[in-house]
Amino acid sequence: METPIVKVENLSHRYAIQWAIRDIDFEINKTGVYGLLGVNGSGKSTIMNIMCGVLKQTQGEVFIKGLSTTQNPVGAKKNIGFLPQQVPLYPDLTVEEYLTYTAYLRLQPKKNISKTVSSTMDKCGISHFRKRLVRNLSGGYQQRIGIAQAIIHNPSFVVLDEPTNGLDPNQILEIRKLIKEIAEENTVLLSTHILQEVQAICDHIWMINEGQQVFSGTMEEFDNYIVPNSLLISFANPPSLEELQKVSSVRQIEYKDNKSFVVHFDDADEVIDNIVNESVKNSWHLREIRREKTSMDSVFTELSRK
């Protein structure tokens, strides 16, 4: 049987008397992008810091390619690349100087370092800034440098903690593309509190809430929990709640404000058709109808019912 790339067993950690995470278990056996999803403060960073050897756990074990992070930390860390939330940059070095320094830190053979740095810069799209001071680059390019230092030694397992945090939409798209390219050859664990982020690039999801694992499954399985089941509708001449409740396929309805309502449904296409038809027939003058976005809280609520 092939050794898992990553194996986490009964992982728990507490700060003083407060448990940050409890009984976390998961296993990764192939390349791809794996998502660790949860609101801020749910325990994601604690899990990542333990996996990368930054923090020693209270209980449990982490194995990287069969090597224990507590029993053989140096061996395990050789297989790990880590980008923490605060990117560990030296702003007064050039891009090339900084990556050369990180290659030495990662114990790369001296004769290969120049070639390794060049190929990593090419992969991360920062070669044209090799002589530029790190401090003079945009947030998006600094994030690319951070990812470059995480993969400079070609690790089997790459851990990225909130890699798109604080970036503009174009930069986010570029970083997502880079992560997907890295995941073709390496296993990537991505931490985020943003639903759209896991939907965009992840193959498998672990969801953490209040330090406990509440979901583990594929992106397709997770989609069952994040499809919105409510509509926001508004009218120029609004009907009463009772009138709207009589519309076929409406399961529940509530006021949003004087002219707007939140409608819960069982079949989206059917309820939309029925509301549009009733609005025309009764001169309600429909002004807006759209699906509401699913919030992280609603996903947690749905998962707790299972």
KAKA-V96307 format. One record per pair of residues at least 4 apart in sequence whose C-alpha atoms are under 8 Angstrom apart, sorted by the first residue. I is the first residue (numbers start at 1). J is the second residue. D is the distance in Angstrom with one decimal. If there is no record, write none. Layout:
BEGIN
I:J:D / I:J:D
END
This chain:
BEGIN
3:29:7.7 / 3:65:6.2 / 3:66:6.1 / 4:27:6.8 / 4:28:5.9 / 4:29:4.7 / 4:30:7.8 / 4:64:7.7 / 4:65:5.9 / 4:66:6.9 / 5:27:7.8 / 5:28:5.7 / 5:29:5.4 / 5:30:6.9 / 5:63:8.0 / 5:64:5.7 / 5:65:4.6 / 5:66:7.4 / 5:156:7.3 / 5:157:7.2 / 5:187:7.9 / 6:27:5.6 / 6:28:5.1 / 6:29:7.0 / 6:62:7.4 / 6:63:5.7 / 6:64:4.8 / 6:65:6.1 / 6:66:7.7 / 6:157:7.8 / 7:25:7.8 / 7:26:6.1 / 7:27:4.5 / 7:28:6.5 / 7:62:5.8 / 7:63:5.1 / 7:64:6.7 / 7:66:7.9 / 8:24:7.0 / 8:25:5.1 / 8:26:5.3 / 8:27:6.2 / 8:60:7.7 / 8:61:6.0 / 8:62:4.6 / 8:63:6.5 / 9:23:7.6 / 9:24:6.6 / 9:25:4.9 / 9:26:7.0 / 9:60:5.6 / 9:61:5.2 / 9:62:6.4 / 10:22:7.5 / 10:23:4.3 / 10:24:5.2 / 10:25:5.5 / 10:59:7.1 / 10:60:4.7 / 10:61:6.9 / 11:21:7.4 / 11:22:6.4 / 11:23:5.0 / 11:24:4.8 / 11:25:6.7 / 11:57:7.2 / 11:58:7.9 / 11:59:5.7 / 11:60:4.2 / 11:61:6.2 / 11:62:7.6 / 12:19:7.5 / 12:20:7.5 / 12:21:5.1 / 12:22:4.3 / 12:23:5.4 / 12:24:6.7 / 12:57:6.5 / 12:58:5.9 / 12:59:5.0 / 12:60:6.1 / 13:19:5.9 / 13:20:5.7 / 13:21:5.4 / 13:22:6.7 / 13:46:7.9 / 13:57:5.2 / 13:58:4.6 / 13:59:6.3 / 14:18:5.3 / 14:19:3.9 / 14:20:5.1 / 14:21:7.0 / 14:58:6.5 / 15:19:6.3 / 15:20:6.8 / 19:211:7.4 / 20:42:7.7 / 20:43:5.7 / 20:46:7.3 / 20:210:7.5 / 20:211:5.4 / 21:43:5.8 / 21:46:7.5 / 21:47:7.6 / 21:210:7.3 / 21:211:3.8 / 21:212:5.9 / 22:211:5.8 / 22:212:5.5 / 23:60:7.8 / 23:212:7.0 / 23:213:7.9 / 24:212:6.6 / 24:213:6.1 / 25:213:8.0 / 30:187:6.7 / 31:183:6.1 / 31:184:6.7 / 31:185:6.5 / 31:186:5.3 / 31:187:4.2 / 31:188:7.2 / 32:180:7.8 / 32:183:4.8 / 32:184:6.5 / 32:186:6.9 / 32:187:5.2 / 32:188:6.1 / 32:202:7.7 / 32:203:6.6 / 33:179:7.9 / 33:180:7.1 / 33:183:6.0 / 33:187:6.4 / 33:188:4.8 / 33:189:6.0 / 33:190:6.9 / 33:201:6.7 / 33:202:4.9 / 33:203:5.6 / 33:204:7.1 / 34:187:7.8 / 34:188:6.0 / 34:189:4.8 / 34:190:6.0 / 34:202:5.4 / 34:203:5.8 / 34:204:5.0 / 34:205:5.9 / 34:206:7.8 / 35:189:5.9 / 35:190:4.9 / 35:191:6.0 / 35:192:7.4 / 35:198:6.0 / 35:202:5.7 / 35:203:7.6 / 35:204:6.1 / 35:205:4.7 / 35:206:6.1 / 36:44:6.7 / 36:189:7.0 / 36:190:5.9 / 36:191:4.6 / 36:192:6.4 / 36:205:6.1 / 36:206:5.0 / 36:207:5.9 / 36:208:7.2 / 37:44:7.4 / 37:191:6.0 / 37:192:5.3 / 37:193:5.5 / 37:194:7.5 / 37:195:7.7 / 37:198:7.5 / 37:205:7.0 / 37:206:6.2 / 37:207:4.7 / 37:208:6.1 / 38:42:5.8 / 38:43:7.8 / 38:44:6.8 / 38:192:6.7 / 38:193:5.0 / 38:194:8.0 / 38:207:5.8 / 38:208:5.0 / 38:209:6.0 / 38:296:8.0 / 39:192:7.9 / 39:193:4.9 / 39:208:8.0 / 39:209:7.3 / 39:296:7.4 / 40:44:8.0 / 40:193:6.4 / 41:210:7.5 / 42:208:6.1 / 42:209:5.2 / 42:210:4.7 / 42:211:5.3 / 43:47:6.4 / 43:208:7.0 / 43:209:7.6 / 43:210:6.8 / 43:211:5.0 / 44:48:6.4 / 44:191:6.7 / 44:208:7.0 / 44:211:7.9 / 45:49:5.9 / 45:161:7.1 / 45:191:7.7 / 46:50:6.2 / 46:55:7.7 / 47:51:6.2 / 48:52:6.1 / 48:159:7.2 / 48:161:7.5 / 49:53:6.2 / 49:54:4.9 / 49:55:5.4 / 50:54:5.8 / 50:55:4.7 / 50:56:5.8 / 50:57:6.1 / 51:62:6.3 / 51:69:7.3 / 52:69:7.8 / 52:77:6.8 / 52:80:6.8 / 52:82:6.9 / 52:159:7.9 / 53:69:6.4 / 53:70:7.9 / 53:73:7.0 / 53:77:7.4 / 56:70:7.8 / 61:68:7.0 / 61:69:7.6 / 61:70:7.6 / 62:68:5.8 / 62:69:5.8 / 62:70:7.8 / 63:67:5.0 / 63:68:4.4 / 63:69:6.1 / 63:76:7.4 / 64:68:6.5 / 64:69:7.1 / 64:76:5.5 / 64:79:7.0 / 64:80:7.9 / 64:157:7.9 / 65:76:7.4 / 65:79:7.7 / 67:71:7.7 / 67:72:6.2 / 67:73:7.9 / 67:75:6.8 / 67:76:5.3 / 68:72:5.4 / 68:73:6.7 / 68:76:6.5 / 69:73:4.4 / 69:74:7.8 / 69:76:5.6 / 69:77:7.4 / 72:76:6.2 / 73:77:6.0 / 74:78:6.4 / 75:79:7.4 / 76:80:7.0 / 77:81:7.8 / 78:106:7.4 / 78:155:6.9 / 79:155:4.6 / 79:156:5.3 / 79:157:6.0 / 80:150:8.0 / 80:155:5.2 / 80:156:6.5 / 80:157:5.0 / 80:158:5.8 / 80:159:7.4 / 81:149:7.8 / 81:150:4.3 / 81:151:5.7 / 81:153:7.8 / 81:154:8.0 / 81:155:5.8 / 81:157:6.3 / 81:158:4.5 / 81:159:6.0 / 82:150:5.1 / 82:158:5.9 / 82:159:4.8 / 82:160:6.1 / 83:87:6.5 / 83:88:7.9 / 83:146:6.2 / 83:147:6.2 / 83:149:8.0 / 83:150:5.9 / 83:159:6.2 / 83:160:4.8 / 83:161:6.0 / 83:163:7.5 / 84:88:7.6 / 84:160:6.5 / 84:161:5.1 / 84:162:7.8 / 85:160:7.9 / 85:161:5.2 / 85:162:5.9 / 85:163:7.0 / 87:142:8.0 / 87:143:7.1 / 87:146:5.7 / 88:146:6.9 / 89:98:7.7 / 89:134:7.6 / 89:146:7.1 / 90:98:6.8 / 90:134:7.0 / 90:135:8.0 / 91:133:6.5 / 91:134:4.7 / 91:135:4.4 / 91:136:8.0 / 92:133:6.0 / 92:134:6.5 / 92:135:6.5 / 93:97:5.8 / 93:98:5.7 / 93:133:5.5 / 93:134:6.1 / 94:98:6.1 / 94:130:6.5 / 94:131:5.4 / 94:132:5.1 / 94:133:4.1 / 94:134:5.5 / 95:99:6.3 / 95:129:6.7 / 95:130:4.9 / 95:131:6.2 / 95:132:6.2 / 95:133:6.2 / 95:134:5.7 / 95:145:7.3 / 96:100:6.0 / 96:117:7.1 / 96:130:4.9 / 96:131:6.4 / 97:101:6.2 / 98:102:6.3 / 99:103:6.1 / 99:117:6.2 / 99:145:8.0 / 99:148:7.5 / 99:149:6.1 / 99:152:7.6 / 100:104:6.4 / 100:113:6.7 / 100:114:7.3 / 100:117:6.2 / 101:105:6.4 / 102:106:6.2 / 102:149:6.2 / 102:152:7.5 / 103:107:6.5 / 103:108:5.7 / 103:113:6.5 / 103:116:7.9 / 103:117:7.4 / 103:149:7.7 / 103:152:6.1 / 103:153:6.8 / 104:108:5.8 / 104:109:8.0 / 104:110:7.5 / 104:113:7.6 / 106:152:7.9 / 106:153:6.4 / 108:112:7.1 / 108:113:6.4 / 108:153:6.8 / 109:113:6.4 / 112:116:6.0 / 113:117:6.0 / 114:118:6.3 / 115:119:6.2 / 116:120:6.1 / 116:152:6.9 / 116:153:8.0 / 117:121:6.1 / 117:152:6.9 / 118:122:6.2 / 118:127:7.2 / 119:123:6.2 / 120:124:6.2 / 120:148:6.1 / 120:151:7.5 / 120:152:6.1 / 121:125:6.0 / 121:126:5.1 / 121:127:4.9 / 121:130:7.8 / 121:148:6.9 / 122:126:6.3 / 122:127:5.5 / 124:144:6.1 / 124:145:7.5 / 124:147:7.7 / 124:148:6.3 / 124:178:6.8 / 125:144:7.8 / 126:130:6.7 / 126:141:7.3 / 126:144:7.4 / 126:145:7.5 / 132:136:7.0 / 132:137:7.7 / 133:137:7.3 / 134:142:6.9 / 137:141:6.0 / 137:142:6.2 / 138:142:6.2 / 139:143:6.1 / 139:166:7.9 / 139:167:6.7 / 140:144:6.4 / 140:167:6.2 / 140:171:5.5 / 140:172:7.9 / 140:175:7.8 / 141:145:6.3 / 142:146:6.3 / 143:147:6.3 / 143:163:7.1 / 143:164:8.0 / 144:148:6.1 / 144:175:7.3 / 145:149:6.3 / 146:150:6.5 / 147:151:6.5 / 147:160:7.9 / 148:152:5.8 / 150:158:6.9 / 151:155:6.1 / 151:158:7.1 / 154:186:8.0 / 155:186:7.2 / 156:186:5.3 / 156:187:6.1 / 157:186:6.2 / 157:187:4.9 / 157:188:6.0 / 157:189:7.6 / 158:186:7.0 / 158:187:6.1 / 158:188:4.7 / 158:189:6.2 / 159:188:5.9 / 159:189:4.9 / 159:190:6.2 / 160:188:7.4 / 160:189:6.2 / 160:190:4.9 / 160:191:6.2 / 161:190:6.1 / 161:191:4.8 / 161:192:7.0 / 162:190:7.0 / 162:191:5.3 / 162:192:5.0 / 162:193:7.9 / 163:175:7.7 / 163:190:7.7 / 163:191:7.8 / 164:171:7.9 / 164:172:5.6 / 164:175:6.9 / 167:171:5.7 / 167:172:5.9 / 168:172:6.2 / 169:173:6.4 / 170:174:6.4 / 171:175:6.2 / 172:176:6.1 / 173:177:6.3 / 174:178:6.3 / 175:179:6.2 / 176:180:6.3 / 176:200:8.0 / 176:201:6.8 / 177:181:6.4 / 178:182:6.3 / 179:183:6.2 / 179:188:7.7 / 180:184:6.6 / 180:201:7.0 / 181:185:7.8 / 182:186:5.9 / 182:188:7.7 / 183:187:5.6 / 183:188:5.8 / 192:197:7.1 / 192:198:7.6 / 194:198:7.1 / 195:199:6.3 / 195:296:7.2 / 196:200:6.0 / 197:201:6.6 / 197:202:7.8 / 198:202:5.0 / 198:205:7.5 / 199:219:7.1 / 202:219:6.8 / 203:218:6.0 / 203:219:5.5 / 204:216:7.6 / 204:217:5.8 / 204:218:4.3 / 204:219:5.4 / 205:215:7.4 / 205:216:5.7 / 205:217:5.6 / 205:218:6.0 / 205:219:6.4 / 205:222:7.3 / 206:213:6.9 / 206:214:7.7 / 206:215:5.5 / 206:216:4.6 / 206:217:6.9 / 207:213:5.8 / 207:214:5.6 / 207:215:5.0 / 207:216:6.6 / 208:212:5.4 / 208:213:4.6 / 208:214:5.8 / 208:215:7.3 / 209:213:6.5 / 209:214:6.5 / 209:300:7.7 / 214:303:7.1 / 214:304:7.8 / 215:303:7.5 / 217:221:6.0 / 217:222:6.5 / 218:222:6.2 / 219:223:6.1 / 220:224:7.1 / 221:225:7.8 / 222:226:6.9 / 223:227:6.3 / 225:299:6.0 / 225:302:6.7 / 225:303:7.3 / 226:294:5.9 / 226:299:6.2 / 227:294:6.9 / 228:291:6.7 / 228:292:6.2 / 228:293:6.2 / 228:294:5.3 / 229:264:5.9 / 229:265:6.0 / 229:266:7.2 / 229:268:7.5 / 229:291:7.6 / 229:292:7.8 / 230:262:6.5 / 230:263:5.3 / 230:264:4.3 / 230:265:6.1 / 230:291:6.0 / 230:292:5.9 / 231:262:5.6 / 231:263:5.0 / 231:264:6.5 / 231:265:8.0 / 231:289:6.7 / 231:290:5.5 / 231:291:4.4 / 231:292:5.5 / 232:260:7.1 / 232:261:5.9 / 232:262:4.8 / 232:263:6.5 / 232:288:7.6 / 232:289:5.7 / 232:290:5.4 / 232:291:6.1 / 232:292:6.2 / 233:260:5.6 / 233:261:5.4 / 233:262:6.5 / 233:263:7.4 / 233:286:7.6 / 233:287:7.6 / 233:288:5.3 / 233:289:4.4 / 233:290:6.6 / 234:238:7.3 / 234:259:5.5 / 234:260:4.1 / 234:261:6.3 / 234:286:6.2 / 234:287:5.6 / 234:288:5.2 / 234:289:6.7 / 235:259:5.7 / 235:260:6.6 / 235:284:6.0 / 235:285:5.5 / 235:286:4.4 / 235:287:5.1 / 235:288:7.0 / 236:259:6.9 / 236:284:6.6 / 236:285:5.3 / 236:286:6.5 / 236:287:6.5 / 237:259:7.5 / 237:283:7.3 / 237:284:4.7 / 237:285:5.9 / 237:286:7.9 / 238:259:5.6 / 238:260:7.7 / 238:284:5.5 / 238:285:7.7 / 239:243:6.1 / 239:244:6.7 / 239:284:6.5 / 240:244:6.5 / 241:245:6.0 / 241:253:7.0 / 241:254:7.2 / 241:255:7.8 / 242:246:6.6 / 243:247:7.2 / 244:250:7.7 / 244:253:7.6 / 245:250:6.2 / 245:251:7.6 / 245:252:6.9 / 245:253:6.5 / 246:250:7.4 / 247:271:7.8 / 247:274:6.6 / 247:275:6.8 / 247:278:7.5 / 248:271:6.7 / 248:274:6.6 / 249:265:6.1 / 249:266:6.4 / 249:267:6.6 / 249:270:6.7 / 249:271:5.2 / 249:274:7.9 / 250:263:6.7 / 250:264:6.3 / 250:265:5.0 / 250:266:7.3 / 250:271:6.3 / 251:263:7.5 / 251:264:5.5 / 251:265:5.0 / 251:266:6.7 / 252:263:6.0 / 252:264:5.0 / 252:265:6.9 / 253:261:6.8 / 253:262:5.7 / 253:263:4.6 / 253:264:6.1 / 254:261:5.7 / 254:262:5.3 / 254:263:6.7 / 255:260:6.3 / 255:261:4.5 / 255:262:6.3 / 256:260:5.1 / 256:261:4.7 / 256:262:6.1 / 257:261:6.9 / 265:271:6.8 / 267:271:6.2 / 268:272:6.1 / 269:273:6.3 / 270:274:6.2 / 271:275:6.1 / 272:276:6.2 / 272:289:8.0 / 273:277:6.2 / 274:278:6.1 / 275:279:6.0 / 276:280:6.4 / 276:286:7.2 / 277:281:6.2 / 278:282:5.9 / 278:284:8.0 / 279:283:5.6 / 279:284:4.7 / 279:285:6.1 / 279:286:6.1 / 280:284:6.7 / 280:285:6.9 / 280:286:7.9 / 294:298:6.5 / 294:299:7.2 / 295:299:6.5 / 296:300:6.4 / 297:301:6.2 / 298:302:6.1 / 299:303:6.1 / 300:304:6.1 / 301:305:6.7 / 302:306:7.1
END
